[in-house]
Amino acid sequence: MSRLRPRAAPSPRLTGVRWLALAAFALALVGSGCQRGPKGPVRVAEEFNAAVQRRDARAALPMLESSAVEKLRVAAEQASDQVGGRRSIEPWEMLQLVEVDRLRQIASAELVEPLEPGATVARVRLTDSQRNSYTLALVFERDSWHVRIPLP
């Protein structure tokens, strides 16, 4: 027959740690719930810059405006046809991320001019740690902000 031992009361410190962990978890849930809806143009520009710096064309492609994505899709289809259908080329493979300094650190990102309610175009200035500025144009389409790139 096994003996049942009375359970010791948890130490106040352990209870405090559990309470802090629970409070942190609750704040994380509340904080993540506050970010519903589309990301702002500054956040999209920062994420696009990060993807380009990593030379991650798969991550960068969905952040582009629809006309650029469509042009890359058509180019991918044509490239697939040129290899005789032996290989299906994906649109992200057509996106060449070149001349990007992987060590460049962005120090700040800001809207060039304030957004008006219902605005569909925004310009974001990215400034690196060397004080060089880069401006990205973004368009609001399909319920989110997308980067506009020069099309050939």
C-alpha positions in Angstrom: 0.0 0.0 0.0 1.4 3.3 -1.0 1.5 6.2 1.4 0.1 9.5 0.4 2.1 12.4 1.4 0.6 15.8 1.8 1.6 18.1 -0.9 3.7 21.1 0.2 2.4 24.5 -0.5 4.1 26.1 -3.5 6.7 28.6 -2.6 5.5 32.2 -3.0 8.4 32.8 -5.5 7.3 29.9 -7.7 3.7 31.2 -7.7 5.0 34.7 -8.6 7.0 33.2 -11.5 3.9 31.4 -12.8 1.9 34.6 -12.4 4.5 36.6 -14.4 4.6 33.9 -17.1 0.8 33.9 -17.4 0.7 37.7 -17.5 3.4 37.8 -20.2 1.5 35.2 -22.2 -1.8 37.2 -21.9 0.0 40.4 -23.0 1.4 38.6 -26.0 -2.1 37.4 -27.0 -3.6 40.8 -26.5 -0.8 42.4 -28.4 -1.0 40.1 -31.3 -4.8 40.6 -31.5 -4.3 44.3 -31.8 -2.5 43.9 -35.1 -5.5 42.8 -37.2 -5.9 44.2 -40.6 -3.3 44.9 -43.2 0.3 45.8 -42.3 1.2 49.5 -42.9 3.4 50.5 -45.8 6.5 51.1 -43.5 6.3 47.6 -42.1 5.9 46.1 -45.6 8.9 48.1 -46.9 11.0 46.9 -43.9 10.0 43.2 -44.6 10.6 43.6 -48.3 14.1 45.1 -47.6 14.9 42.2 -45.3 13.8 39.7 -48.0 15.9 41.4 -50.6 18.9 41.6 -48.3 18.6 37.8 -47.7 18.2 37.4 -51.5 15.0 35.5 -50.7 13.0 35.9 -53.9 10.2 33.6 -52.7 9.6 35.9 -49.7 9.8 39.1 -51.8 7.5 38.0 -54.6 4.2 38.2 -52.7 5.1 41.7 -51.5 5.2 43.0 -55.1 2.3 44.7 -56.8 0.1 42.5 -58.9 1.3 43.9 -62.3 4.9 42.9 -61.5 3.9 39.5 -60.2 1.8 38.9 -63.4 4.8 40.0 -65.6 7.1 37.6 -63.7 4.5 34.8 -64.1 4.3 35.3 -67.9 8.1 35.4 -68.1 8.3 32.2 -66.1 5.8 30.5 -68.4 7.8 31.6 -71.5 11.0 30.4 -69.9 9.4 27.0 -69.1 8.3 26.7 -72.8 11.9 27.5 -73.9 13.3 24.6 -72.1 10.8 22.4 -73.8 8.6 21.8 -70.7 11.4 19.7 -69.1 11.3 22.1 -66.2 8.6 24.3 -64.8 10.1 27.6 -63.9 8.4 29.5 -61.0 7.8 33.3 -61.1 10.0 33.8 -58.0 12.9 32.3 -60.1 12.5 35.2 -62.5 13.0 37.8 -59.8 16.7 38.7 -59.7 17.9 40.3 -56.5 21.3 41.7 -57.4 23.6 44.4 -56.2 22.3 44.2 -52.6 24.8 44.8 -49.8 23.9 42.0 -47.3 25.7 43.9 -44.5 23.8 47.1 -44.9 21.7 47.8 -41.8 18.6 49.9 -42.0 18.6 52.5 -39.3 15.2 54.0 -39.9 12.1 53.7 -42.1 9.5 56.4 -42.4 6.7 57.6 -44.7 7.9 60.4 -47.0 4.6 62.2 -46.6 1.6 61.4 -44.3 -1.0 59.0 -45.6 -4.4 60.4 -46.3 -7.4 58.3 -45.4 -8.1 55.9 -48.3 -4.7 56.5 -49.8 -3.6 53.9 -52.4 0.0 55.1 -52.9 2.7 55.6 -50.3 6.4 56.3 -50.4 8.7 55.0 -47.7 12.2 56.2 -47.1 14.7 53.6 -45.8 17.9 55.1 -44.3 20.8 52.9 -43.6 23.5 53.2 -40.9 25.7 55.1 -43.4 22.9 57.7 -43.9 22.2 56.6 -47.4 18.5 56.8 -48.3 16.4 54.5 -50.5 12.8 55.3 -51.3 10.3 52.6 -52.1 6.9 53.2 -53.7 4.1 51.1 -52.4 0.5 50.6 -53.7 -2.5 49.5 -51.8 -4.2 46.6 -53.6 -5.9 43.4 -52.7 -6.4 44.8 -49.2 -2.7 45.2 -48.4 0.4 47.3 -49.3 2.7 46.0 -52.0 6.0 47.3 -53.3 6.1 48.8 -56.8 9.2 48.0 -58.8 10.3 49.3 -62.2 9.1 47.0 -64.9 11.0 46.5 -68.2 
